[in-house]
Amino acid sequence: MDKLISKKELLELYGISYGTLYRWKRMGLIPEDWLVKKSTFTGQETFFNRELICRRVEEILAKKDTSSLGEIQKELGKKTEVMPKIRIVTNSGDKLFYLSDVRDVIIYSDEKERSIMDTISKMLGELDTIGKKLGALDIIGKKLGELDTIGEKLGELNDREE
């Protein structure tokens, strides 16, 4: 549980109110998928990935005196980290886990067991690489579009000169 911090601990650590935290959540400063609901002996509590939420709260607090929440929202919205998840689907339902909480995934067959966690991690790495390549292709496409526009304008100028 040391990777997680409870909502109560977070509020106490940074001296922020419940209302402030949820205003930030409604504005998208804190992504919905960062909230982890867990059953505890007192009922259900909300937890967060400690590293992600602490970094985000510190960023917001550092900027809130010089920028509006709307400005902070625009800036932070561009760099929101999505926590990878794994969903296990069974005949009786499905359950979603944050990958950072999963220590291992083991397949049992014919009295043998085999870990597939390395395979899952490798696939995530490949997906990340593909995502970055697609992002680069998008940038290249925009630049080519700009070049087309420049070419059209040059053509118009040439037509006028003739």
C-alpha positions in Angstrom: 0.0 0.0 0.0 3.0 2.3 0.2 2.5 3.2 -3.5 -0.9 4.5 -2.6 -1.9 7.5 -0.4 -5.4 7.8 1.1 -7.5 10.9 0.3 -7.4 11.7 4.0 -3.6 11.5 4.2 -3.3 13.6 1.0 -5.6 16.4 2.4 -3.6 16.4 5.7 -0.2 16.3 4.0 -1.0 19.4 1.8 -3.4 21.2 4.0 -6.1 21.3 1.3 -9.9 20.7 1.8 -12.1 18.0 0.5 -13.9 20.7 -1.6 -10.7 21.9 -3.1 -9.6 18.4 -4.1 -12.9 17.7 -5.8 -13.1 21.1 -7.5 -9.7 20.2 -9.0 -11.1 16.8 -10.0 -14.2 18.3 -11.7 -12.0 20.7 -13.6 -9.9 17.7 -14.9 -6.8 18.8 -13.0 -6.9 15.4 -11.3 -8.0 12.7 -13.8 -10.9 10.5 -12.8 -8.8 7.3 -13.3 -6.4 8.4 -10.7 -9.0 7.7 -8.0 -8.7 4.1 -6.6 -11.6 2.9 -4.6 -10.7 0.2 -2.1 -12.7 -1.6 0.6 -11.3 -1.0 4.1 -12.4 -2.1 7.6 -14.3 1.2 7.9 -16.0 0.9 4.5 -14.8 2.1 1.1 -12.0 4.7 0.9 -10.4 6.6 -2.0 -6.7 6.2 -2.6 -4.3 7.7 -5.2 -1.0 6.6 -6.7 1.2 8.5 -4.3 3.8 9.6 -6.9 1.3 10.9 -9.4 -1.0 12.7 -7.1 1.7 14.3 -4.9 3.5 15.6 -8.0 0.2 17.0 -9.4 -0.9 18.7 -6.1 2.5 20.3 -5.7 2.3 21.6 -9.3 -1.1 23.1 -8.7 -0.2 24.6 -5.4 3.0 26.1 -6.9 1.1 27.8 -9.7 -2.2 28.8 -8.0 -0.9 32.1 -6.7 0.3 33.3 -10.1 -2.2 31.6 -12.5 -5.9 31.0 -12.5 -7.2 27.4 -12.2 -8.3 27.7 -15.8 -4.8 28.5 -17.0 -3.4 25.7 -14.8 -6.1 23.4 -16.3 -4.9 24.2 -19.9 -1.3 23.6 -19.0 -1.7 20.4 -17.0 -4.3 19.0 -19.3 -1.6 18.6 -21.9 0.6 16.4 -19.7 -1.8 14.2 -17.8 -0.4 10.8 -17.3 -2.7 7.8 -17.8 -2.1 5.0 -15.4 -2.0 1.7 -17.4 -4.7 -0.8 -16.3 -5.4 -4.4 -16.8 -8.9 -5.8 -16.9 -9.6 -9.4 -16.1 -12.9 -10.6 -17.6 -14.6 -13.8 -16.3 -18.0 -15.4 -16.7 -19.0 -13.9 -13.3 -17.9 -10.4 -14.1 -14.7 -8.3 -14.6 -12.3 -6.4 -12.5 -10.0 -3.6 -13.3 -6.5 -3.3 -11.8 -3.8 -0.6 -12.1 -0.8 -2.3 -13.6 1.4 -0.7 -10.9 -0.6 -2.7 -8.3 -0.1 -6.1 -10.1 2.9 -8.0 -9.0 2.5 -10.9 -11.4 0.0 -12.6 -13.7 0.4 -16.4 -13.7 -1.3 -18.8 -16.1 -1.9 -22.3 -14.8 -2.3 -25.3 -17.2 -1.6 -29.0 -16.9 -0.1 -28.6 -13.4 2.4 -26.0 -14.7 2.4 -22.3 -14.1 3.9 -19.6 -16.2 4.2 -15.9 -15.5 3.1 -13.6 -18.3 3.9 -10.3 -16.6 7.0 -9.8 -18.7 5.0 -10.3 -21.9 2.4 -7.8 -20.7 5.1 -5.2 -19.9 6.8 -5.8 -23.3 3.4 -5.3 -25.0 2.8 -2.0 -23.1 6.3 -0.8 -24.2 5.5 -1.6 -27.8 2.2 0.2 -27.6 4.0 3.2 -26.1 6.5 3.2 -29.0 3.7 2.9 -31.5 1.9 5.8 -29.8 5.0 8.0 -30.0 5.5 7.1 -33.7 1.8 8.0 -34.4 2.3 11.3 -32.6 5.4 12.0 -34.8 3.4 11.1 -37.9 0.7 13.5 -36.8 3.3 16.3 -36.5 4.8 15.5 -39.9 1.3 15.5 -41.4 0.6 19.0 -40.0 4.0 20.2 -41.3 3.2 18.8 -44.8 -0.1 20.6 -44.7 1.7 23.8 -43.9 4.0 23.2 -46.8 1.0 22.7 -49.1 -0.4 26.0 -48.0 2.9 27.8 -48.5 3.1 26.1 -52.0 -0.4 27.3 -52.9 0.4 30.9 -51.8 3.6 30.9 -53.8 1.7 29.6 -56.8 -0.8 32.5 -56.4 2.0 35.0 -56.2 3.5 33.6 -59.4 0.2 33.7 -61.2 -0.2 37.4 -60.2 3.3 38.3 -61.5 2.6 36.8 -64.9 
